[in-house]
Amino acid sequence: MRAAAVLMVLLALAGCGGTVQVEPPTPQGEVAAACVKLAGLLPKTLDGVERGTSTPESPYVAVWGEADIALRCGVPRPARMAATDQLQEIDGVGWYADPEKPTLFTAVAAPLYVEVTIAGTHVAPEVLADLSGAVAKVSKGLTGS
């Protein structure tokens, strides 16, 4: 439900200029530390769009363009994801594609989950490939990985 609300905010703001409003997650412990590390490893551009700013500012959120691409680090495990679901593996990172929201992907590196919303104007596999290296780097060494 929370992901749906975030997606609606992102879509509503997609045509607006300025700062993009994204609800930050509230990770704890080692996941929060991994998210802070991830923030420093994220690319300045993704699929041709520059990194922007979000409000409220958070080390757990990154946006590119005007909500073209939004990342939230430290989200809960996707509620619809079953233990038998196949993940798309890109550079050692498993990505869960939400079947009901074709623009929503979650990197699964338990206990770390990184949610990425990608507008249909972008090539999702390329965006996920550009993010996978950083996600893999911070997920190594986490409990449960």
Buried (B, 14 or more C-beta within 10 A) or exposed (E): EEBEEBBEBBEEBBEEEEBBBBBBBEBEEBBBBBBBBBBEEBBEEBBEBEBBEBEEEBBBBBBBBBBBBBBBBBBEEBEEBEEEEEBEEBEEBBBBBBEEBEBBBBBBBEBBBBBBBBBEEBEBEBBBBBBBBBBBBBBEEBEEB
